[in-house]
Amino acid sequence: MTIVVAGGTGLAGSAIVRAYQATGAEVIAVNRTVVDLLDRDATTAFLKKTKPSLVVDAAAKVGGIGANNAFPVEFLSDNVRIQSNLMEAAHAADVEKFLFLGSSCIYPRDCAQPIKEEYLMTGPLEETNSAYAIAKIAGIELIKSFRKEYGRKWISLMPTNLYGPNDNFELQGSHVLPAFIRRFVEATQNNVATETLWGTGSPKREFLHVDDLAAAVVHLGGTYNSSNHLNIGS
């Protein structure tokens, strides 16, 4: 069994690679040095050559609030291209299973808690990362469309906020938990008594270790078959 993990050296992707390797599967971790997923023809040629039985799409242009707010064009256009190129290539290569990873930011800004799958598109998105969210919503719809038009057994999973090895700890581009970790570590090293964080402190956040996400991916990749996207969290 050959598995291609797009974004296989990133935070989520590297954990998914480790989890599948532990099952004895042959895993190909894809990053830009292997194939440029923004290149449709190169992506198609790669999947036709490798002939995987499963593609996990953990590839995306990601960043924290600052990066999303500053570069909405790139966060929308690059992510739409990456996921559509991968899905079209997988279809052309007749890949049996495709697992698309989205993001919890697809849900409305003022979503009821806890967040349920049916809350998708029931209210306005958070403006600071709406471009990224729209790209992920488009990915969910594209999975549904391949299932409907071509009978593909492809699925979508929505992880909550992730943390773990291979995270991005650069303050302006990182997500909230790695940014907190770096701020606290540096404050301790520099004997700084207080540290200022963005926001009011009132929003609720749920965090999930990437190894737990990877365990869910391995399990659901072999058992789940529905057009409904599925939340992954506690």
Secondary structure by P-SEA (a helix, b strand, c coil): cbbbbcccccaaaaaaaaaaaaaccbbbbbcccccccccaaaaaaaaaaacccbbbccccccccaaaaaaccccccaaaaaaaaaaaaaaaaacccbbbbbbcccccccccccccccccccccccccccaaaaaaaaaaaaaaaaaaaacccccbbbbbcccccccccccccccccaaaaaaaaaaaaaaccccccccccccbbbbbbbaaaaaaaaaaaaccccccbbbbbcc
